[in-house]
Amino acid sequence: MRLKRRDFLKSTLVSASLAAAPIFAFAETKLSVVATTGMIADAALQVGGDLVNVKALMGPGVDPHAYRQTRSDLVAATEADLVLWNGLYLEAQMEEFLLKLGKRRNVVAVAEAVPEKLLIAHEDYDGRFDPHVWMVPELWAHVVVAVRDALSDVAPAHKDAFAANAETHLAQIERLATYARTSLTTVPEPARVLLSAHDAFGYFGQSYGFEVIGIQGISTESEAGLNRISTLADMLVERGIGAVFVESSVSDRNVRALIEGAAAQGHEVKIGGELFSDAMGQSDTYEGTYIGMIDHNVTTITAALGGDVPARGMNAKLSAGS
């Protein structure tokens, strides 16, 4: 069948316009990015700026170890221009889906950009590493660079903008790193014990010289038995530890059982505060950003364990009573 002249010209013009179009037309549409965790979503927003729309699959208080993708998650991920996930087996229940999706879409495990020599291996998971790299700003900087590179690969026309935004955010992260080290060194050495619900603070302990004890293992999927809780309660009493911490994304049941166990032996233990472990604070709050999340954790831990720290944190933005 022969095309009419008008149809032929129309077809030719459309083909020419598509050939001349950039890989991504930001003038009309922003880059669609799906991130599994709030921390990664924040990095994408900081680096992407006004050029991106970012959707986080896991909001405040959500445990990524146990999270399973919903139908809407599947749709969002398969339609996104870029999917960013942590990797290192953090999103254990989603890993198979994300790996399969990566064979046909732009999917990047950004935490796996952290050099292996800086990662902590864990005996519970053969061949796996501790995924909680965001706990130390210097490690998270590698993730921000990976996010920058992933965005640039998808939209190379905006590589310079992504690089400039990343540089600004990395400077903020460097300042946060300095604040963390300066504050945490004021905690008396005997008091540098961080006991919380699960083993999410391994990198924190290694970097800042704290003994870190998680009631559960590296994943919240593991269970803490009565014997372990009893043993840890005895340890609190014997060592005179007066503060333990709850986590925003993990049940406080085991922590409160520890406190009761110590109280039964005549030793008072208080909750030093709620820490953000696997999820950030509420959206539209300072603690709902990566900088605010870590500022909160550092400030809360330092204050609870007898260190010297500003009441409202590095930027004087922490919520009252935070």
KOLTOR-442245 format. One record per residue (C-alpha): residue number from 0; residue in one letter; x, y, z. Coordinates in pm, whole numbers. Example, Ala and Ser with C-alpha at 12.3 -4.5 7.8 and 13.67 -1.06 7.14 Angstrom:
# residues 2
+-----+---------+--------+--------+--------+
! num ! residuo !     px !     py !     pz !
+-----+---------+--------+--------+--------+
!   0 !       A !   1230 !   -450 !    780 !
!   1 !       S !   1367 !   -106 !    714 !
+-----+---------+--------+--------+--------+
END
This chain:
# residues 322
+-----+---------+--------+--------+--------+
! num ! residuo !     px !     py !     pz !
+-----+---------+--------+--------+--------+
!   0 !       M !      0 !      0 !      0 !
!   1 !       R !    139 !    341 !   -103 !
!   2 !       L !    166 !    626 !    147 !
!   3 !       K !      9 !    957 !     55 !
!   4 !       R !    255 !   1243 !     23 !
!   5 !       R !    116 !   1413 !    338 !
!   6 !       D !    152 !   1092 !    543 !
!   7 !       F !    502 !   1032 !    412 !
!   8 !       L !    616 !   1383 !    506 !
!   9 !       K !    458 !   1346 !    852 !
!  10 !       S !    632 !   1012 !    904 !
!  11 !       T !    964 !   1156 !    791 !
!  12 !       L !    938 !   1457 !   1023 !
!  13 !       V !    853 !   1238 !   1324 !
!  14 !       S !   1147 !   1008 !   1254 !
!  15 !       A !   1382 !   1301 !   1218 !
!  16 !       S !   1264 !   1459 !   1543 !
!  17 !       L !   1310 !   1133 !   1734 !
!  18 !       A !   1659 !   1089 !   1594 !
!  19 !       A !   1754 !   1443 !   1695 !
!  20 !       A !   1598 !   1421 !   2044 !
!  21 !       P !   1828 !   1389 !   2347 !
!  22 !       I !   1831 !   1065 !   2547 !
!  23 !       F !   1609 !   1235 !   2804 !
!  24 !       A !   1407 !   1550 !   2743 !
!  25 !       F !   1417 !   1725 !   3080 !
!  26 !       A !   1251 !   2035 !   2937 !
!  27 !       E !    925 !   1844 !   2937 !
!  28 !       T !    970 !   1554 !   3180 !
!  29 !       K !   1187 !   1484 !   3481 !
!  30 !       L !   1390 !   1167 !   3515 !
!  31 !       S !   1187 !    903 !   3698 !
!  32 !       V !   1390 !    738 !   3976 !
!  33 !       V !   1277 !    465 !   4213 !
!  34 !       A !   1487 !    401 !   4525 !
!  35 !       T !   1432 !    123 !   4773 !
!  36 !       T !   1526 !    307 !   5094 !
!  37 !       G !   1480 !    662 !   5212 !
!  38 !       M !   1856 !    712 !   5241 !
!  39 !       I !   1910 !    626 !   4875 !
!  40 !       A !   1612 !    837 !   4771 !
!  41 !       D !   1761 !   1133 !   4957 !
!  42 !       A !   2093 !   1086 !   4777 !
!  43 !       A !   1912 !   1080 !   4442 !
!  44 !       L !   1724 !   1400 !   4531 !
!  45 !       Q !   2040 !   1576 !   4647 !
!  46 !       V !   2230 !   1482 !   4331 !
!  47 !       G !   1943 !   1500 !   4084 !
!  48 !       G !   1791 !   1823 !   4213 !
!  49 !       D !   1514 !   1965 !   3997 !
!  50 !       L !   1595 !   1719 !   3719 !
!  51 !       V !   1447 !   1415 !   3893 !
!  52 !       N !   1131 !   1279 !   4045 !
!  53 !       V !   1220 !   1025 !   4313 !
!  54 !       K !    996 !    762 !   4471 !
!  55 !       A !   1113 !    573 !   4780 !
!  56 !       L !    955 !    231 !   4818 !
!  57 !       M !   1025 !    210 !   5193 !
!  58 !       G !    917 !    496 !   5413 !
!  59 !       P !    988 !    591 !   5777 !
!  60 !       G !    977 !    300 !   6019 !
!  61 !       V !    995 !     34 !   5747 !
!  62 !       D !   1236 !   -255 !   5791 !
!  63 !       P !   1415 !   -324 !   5458 !
!  64 !       H !   1535 !   -669 !   5568 !
!  65 !       A !   1179 !   -799 !   5576 !
!  66 !       Y !   1015 !   -575 !   5315 !
!  67 !       R !    844 !   -744 !   5021 !
!  68 !       Q !    755 !   -551 !   4708 !
!  69 !       T !    391 !   -463 !   4652 !
!  70 !       R !    205 !   -460 !   4321 !
!  71 !       S !    248 !    -82 !   4299 !
!  72 !       D !    622 !   -121 !   4366 !
!  73 !       L !    651 !   -361 !   4074 !
!  74 !       V !    477 !   -117 !   3843 !
!  75 !       A !    686 !    181 !   3962 !
!  76 !       A !   1015 !     -6 !   3927 !
!  77 !       T !    943 !   -148 !   3584 !
!  78 !       E !    834 !    192 !   3451 !
!  79 !       A !   1117 !    397 !   3607 !
!  80 !       D !   1407 !    537 !   3408 !
!  81 !       L !   1639 !    429 !   3690 !
!  82 !       V !   1607 !    200 !   3993 !
!  83 !       L !   1852 !    241 !   4280 !
!  84 !       W !   1886 !    -16 !   4557 !
!  85 !       N !   2136 !    -73 !   4837 !
!  86 !       G !   2245 !   -428 !   4764 !
!  87 !       L !   2471 !   -622 !   5002 !
!  88 !       Y !   2161 !   -829 !   5086 !
!  89 !       L !   1984 !   -544 !   5265 !
!  90 !       E !   1668 !   -588 !   5057 !
!  91 !       A !   1678 !   -964 !   5109 !
!  92 !       Q !   1318 !  -1031 !   5010 !
!  93 !       M !   1343 !   -814 !   4697 !
!  94 !       E !   1682 !   -924 !   4572 !
!  95 !       E !   1560 !  -1181 !   4319 !
!  96 !       F !   1316 !   -934 !   4165 !
!  97 !       L !   1575 !   -655 !   4144 !
!  98 !       L !   1840 !   -878 !   3989 !
!  99 !       K !   1595 !   -998 !   3722 !
! 100 !       L !   1479 !   -642 !   3654 !
! 101 !       G !   1842 !   -537 !   3612 !
! 102 !       K !   1875 !   -758 !   3305 !
! 103 !       R !   1639 !   -533 !   3109 !
! 104 !       R !   1624 !   -199 !   3292 !
! 105 !       N !   1863 !     51 !   3450 !
! 106 !       V !   1906 !    -95 !   3798 !
! 107 !       V !   2206 !    -16 !   4020 !
! 108 !       A !   2304 !   -153 !   4364 !
! 109 !       V !   2472 !    164 !   4486 !
! 110 !       A !   2615 !     40 !   4819 !
! 111 !       E !   2817 !   -218 !   4630 !
! 112 !       A !   3030 !     73 !   4508 !
! 113 !       V !   3192 !     86 !   4852 !
! 114 !       P !   3537 !    -77 !   4816 !
! 115 !       E !   3529 !   -434 !   4947 !
! 116 !       K !   3828 !   -368 !   5173 !
! 117 !       L !   3609 !   -123 !   5368 !
! 118 !       L !   3318 !   -364 !   5412 !
! 119 !       I !   3258 !   -584 !   5716 !
! 120 !       A !   3205 !   -953 !   5648 !
! 121 !       H !   2956 !  -1131 !   5870 !
! 122 !       E !   2981 !  -1489 !   5989 !
! 123 !       D !   2603 !  -1539 !   5970 !
! 124 !       Y !   2601 !  -1483 !   5595 !
! 125 !       D !   2872 !  -1660 !   5399 !
! 126 !       G !   3000 !  -1439 !   5119 !
! 127 !       R !   2788 !  -1146 !   5231 !
! 128 !       F !   2881 !   -814 !   5388 !
! 129 !       D !   2718 !   -586 !   5643 !
! 130 !       P !   2485 !   -365 !   5434 !
! 131 !       H !   2451 !    -76 !   5683 !
! 132 !       V !   2715 !    146 !   5518 !
! 133 !       W !   2511 !    465 !   5564 !
! 134 !       M !   2599 !    468 !   5935 !
! 135 !       V !   2937 !    627 !   5856 !
! 136 !       P !   2940 !    940 !   5636 !
! 137 !       E !   3278 !    857 !   5480 !
! 138 !       L !   3135 !    527 !   5354 !
! 139 !       W !   2811 !    686 !   5237 !
! 140 !       A !   3013 !    925 !   5022 !
! 141 !       H !   3094 !    629 !   4794 !
! 142 !       V !   2721 !    569 !   4754 !
! 143 !       V !   2657 !    932 !   4660 !
! 144 !       V !   2923 !    906 !   4390 !
! 145 !       A !   2758 !    586 !   4263 !
! 146 !       V !   2422 !    766 !   4248 !
! 147 !       R !   2584 !   1052 !   4056 !
! 148 !       D !   2734 !    810 !   3804 !
! 149 !       A !   2408 !    617 !   3764 !
! 150 !       L !   2213 !    935 !   3690 !
! 151 !       S !   2482 !   1051 !   3448 !
! 152 !       D !   2472 !    720 !   3261 !
! 153 !       V !   2097 !    749 !   3210 !
! 154 !       A !   2098 !   1122 !   3127 !
! 155 !       P !   2450 !   1214 !   3008 !
! 156 !       A !   2335 !   1555 !   2882 !
! 157 !       H !   2304 !   1660 !   3248 !
! 158 !       K !   2627 !   1507 !   3374 !
! 159 !       D !   2770 !   1847 !   3475 !
! 160 !       A !   2463 !   1938 !   3679 !
! 161 !       F !   2471 !   1604 !   3859 !
! 162 !       A !   2844 !   1647 !   3928 !
! 163 !       A !   2795 !   1996 !   4074 !
! 164 !       N !   2507 !   1884 !   4296 !
! 165 !       A !   2705 !   1582 !   4413 !
! 166 !       E !   3003 !   1800 !   4502 !
! 167 !       T !   2781 !   2021 !   4718 !
! 168 !       H !   2627 !   1723 !   4895 !
! 169 !       L !   2964 !   1555 !   4948 !
! 170 !       A !   3086 !   1872 !   5120 !
! 171 !       Q !   2787 !   1848 !   5357 !
! 172 !       I !   2869 !   1483 !   5423 !
! 173 !       E !   3232 !   1572 !   5497 !
! 174 !       R !   3115 !   1831 !   5751 !
! 175 !       L !   2886 !   1570 !   5906 !
! 176 !       A !   3177 !   1326 !   5931 !
! 177 !       T !   3383 !   1586 !   6118 !
! 178 !       Y !   3094 !   1655 !   6356 !
! 179 !       A !   3048 !   1284 !   6427 !
! 180 !       R !   3413 !   1226 !   6512 !
! 181 !       T !   3444 !   1541 !   6720 !
! 182 !       S !   3130 !   1469 !   6921 !
! 183 !       L !   3173 !   1096 !   6978 !
! 184 !       T !   3529 !   1134 !   7106 !
! 185 !       T !   3387 !   1325 !   7404 !
! 186 !       V !   3208 !   1011 !   7527 !
! 187 !       P !   3417 !    861 !   7813 !
! 188 !       E !   3589 !    546 !   7689 !
! 189 !       P !   3429 !    311 !   7947 !
! 190 !       A !   3086 !    431 !   7833 !
! 191 !       R !   3144 !    364 !   7463 !
! 192 !       V !   2902 !     72 !   7448 !
! 193 !       L !   2614 !     89 !   7202 !
! 194 !       L !   2348 !   -174 !   7266 !
! 195 !       S !   2042 !   -173 !   7040 !
! 196 !       A !   1780 !   -399 !   6887 !
! 197 !       H !   1979 !   -544 !   6597 !
! 198 !       D !   2333 !   -536 !   6466 !
! 199 !       A !   2301 !   -229 !   6243 !
! 200 !       F !   2584 !    -24 !   6392 !
! 201 !       G !   2888 !   -235 !   6304 !
! 202 !       Y !   3046 !     29 !   6080 !
! 203 !       F !   2966 !    294 !   6342 !
! 204 !       G !   3146 !     97 !   6612 !
! 205 !       Q !   3444 !     20 !   6393 !
! 206 !       S !   3486 !    383 !   6287 !
! 207 !       Y !   3432 !    553 !   6622 !
! 208 !       G !   3573 !    303 !   6869 !
! 209 !       F !   3245 !    183 !   7021 !
! 210 !       E !   3160 !   -168 !   7130 !
! 211 !       V !   2840 !   -246 !   6946 !
! 212 !       I !   2598 !   -512 !   7068 !
! 213 !       G !   2286 !   -605 !   6875 !
! 214 !       I !   2027 !   -819 !   7050 !
! 215 !       Q !   1937 !   -970 !   6714 !
! 216 !       G !   2181 !  -1042 !   6436 !
! 217 !       I !   2271 !   -834 !   6132 !
! 218 !       S !   1923 !   -895 !   5990 !
! 219 !       T !   1601 !   -831 !   6180 !
! 220 !       E !   1482 !  -1166 !   6043 !
! 221 !       S !   1694 !  -1344 !   6305 !
! 222 !       E !   1543 !  -1408 !   6647 !
! 223 !       A !   1682 !  -1327 !   6991 !
! 224 !       G !   1629 !  -1614 !   7232 !
! 225 !       L !   1556 !  -1586 !   7602 !
! 226 !       N !   1906 !  -1709 !   7688 !
! 227 !       R !   2067 !  -1427 !   7489 !
! 228 !       I !   1847 !  -1165 !   7652 !
! 229 !       S !   1928 !  -1305 !   7996 !
! 230 !       T !   2301 !  -1306 !   7918 !
! 231 !       L !   2292 !   -947 !   7795 !
! 232 !       A !   2095 !   -838 !   8103 !
! 233 !       D !   2368 !   -990 !   8321 !
! 234 !       M !   2629 !   -803 !   8115 !
! 235 !       L !   2450 !   -471 !   8169 !
! 236 !       V !   2455 !   -531 !   8544 !
! 237 !       E !   2816 !   -652 !   8563 !
! 238 !       R !   2953 !   -363 !   8358 !
! 239 !       G !   2729 !    -94 !   8500 !
! 240 !       I !   2592 !      9 !   8162 !
! 241 !       G !   2315 !    259 !   8219 !
! 242 !       A !   2170 !    327 !   7872 !
! 243 !       V !   2050 !    120 !   7578 !
! 244 !       F !   1882 !    232 !   7255 !
! 245 !       V !   1569 !    147 !   7059 !
! 246 !       E !   1542 !    174 !   6681 !
! 247 !       S !   1275 !    344 !   6474 !
! 248 !       S !   1230 !     52 !   6233 !
! 249 !       V !   1258 !   -240 !   6479 !
! 250 !       S !   1029 !   -347 !   6763 !
! 251 !       D !   1150 !   -238 !   7108 !
! 252 !       R !   1023 !   -559 !   7268 !
! 253 !       N !   1367 !   -715 !   7319 !
! 254 !       V !   1523 !   -392 !   7445 !
! 255 !       R !   1250 !   -353 !   7709 !
! 256 !       A !   1296 !   -716 !   7810 !
! 257 !       L !   1664 !   -638 !   7872 !
! 258 !       I !   1578 !   -338 !   8086 !
! 259 !       E !   1337 !   -549 !   8291 !
! 260 !       G !   1599 !   -821 !   8331 !
! 261 !       A !   1852 !   -571 !   8465 !
! 262 !       A !   1591 !   -412 !   8694 !
! 263 !       A !   1517 !   -754 !   8844 !
! 264 !       Q !   1879 !   -755 !   8958 !
! 265 !       G !   1855 !   -407 !   9105 !
! 266 !       H !   2029 !   -226 !   8817 !
! 267 !       E !   1855 !     67 !   8648 !
! 268 !       V !   1895 !     99 !   8273 !
! 269 !       K !   1731 !    379 !   8078 !
! 270 !       I !   1647 !    409 !   7711 !
! 271 !       G !   1907 !    650 !   7579 !
! 272 !       G !   1689 !    744 !   7285 !
! 273 !       E !   1546 !    617 !   6960 !
! 274 !       L !   1796 !    576 !   6678 !
! 275 !       F !   1735 !    567 !   6307 !
! 276 !       S !   1885 !    240 !   6188 !
! 277 !       D !   1733 !    110 !   5863 !
! 278 !       A !   1503 !    402 !   5786 !
! 279 !       M !   1510 !    779 !   5821 !
! 280 !       G !   1271 !   1005 !   6006 !
! 281 !       Q !    936 !   1137 !   5885 !
! 282 !       S !    934 !   1303 !   5544 !
! 283 !       D !    938 !   1683 !   5542 !
! 284 !       T !   1147 !   1687 !   5861 !
! 285 !       Y !   1520 !   1741 !   5910 !
! 286 !       E !   1549 !   1386 !   6043 !
! 287 !       G !   1389 !   1272 !   5718 !
! 288 !       T !   1711 !   1357 !   5533 !
! 289 !       Y !   2037 !   1164 !   5543 !
! 290 !       I !   2222 !   1453 !   5708 !
! 291 !       G !   1949 !   1489 !   5971 !
! 292 !       M !   1928 !   1114 !   6033 !
! 293 !       I !   2298 !   1081 !   6115 !
! 294 !       D !   2307 !   1412 !   6303 !
! 295 !       H !   2024 !   1276 !   6521 !
! 296 !       N !   2200 !    945 !   6584 !
! 297 !       V !   2535 !   1101 !   6669 !
! 298 !       T !   2380 !   1367 !   6893 !
! 299 !       T !   2152 !   1118 !   7072 !
! 300 !       I !   2426 !    863 !   7136 !
! 301 !       T !   2677 !   1124 !   7252 !
! 302 !       A !   2433 !   1289 !   7493 !
! 303 !       A !   2301 !    961 !   7637 !
! 304 !       L !   2647 !    822 !   7706 !
! 305 !       G !   2788 !   1128 !   7879 !
! 306 !       G !   2955 !   1315 !   7593 !
! 307 !       D !   2946 !   1684 !   7506 !
! 308 !       V !   2718 !   1776 !   7216 !
! 309 !       P !   2486 !   2062 !   7113 !
! 310 !       A !   2133 !   1991 !   7230 !
! 311 !       R !   1985 !   2028 !   6881 !
! 312 !       G !   2273 !   1885 !   6684 !
! 313 !       M !   2520 !   1999 !   6423 !
! 314 !       N !   2284 !   2236 !   6243 !
! 315 !       A !   2058 !   2320 !   6542 !
! 316 !       K !   1772 !   2162 !   6346 !
! 317 !       L !   1691 !   1848 !   6545 !
! 318 !       S !   1337 !   1830 !   6674 !
! 319 !       A !   1294 !   1934 !   7036 !
! 320 !       G !   1336 !   1625 !   7252 !
! 321 !       S !   1488 !   1439 !   6958 !
+-----+---------+--------+--------+--------+
END
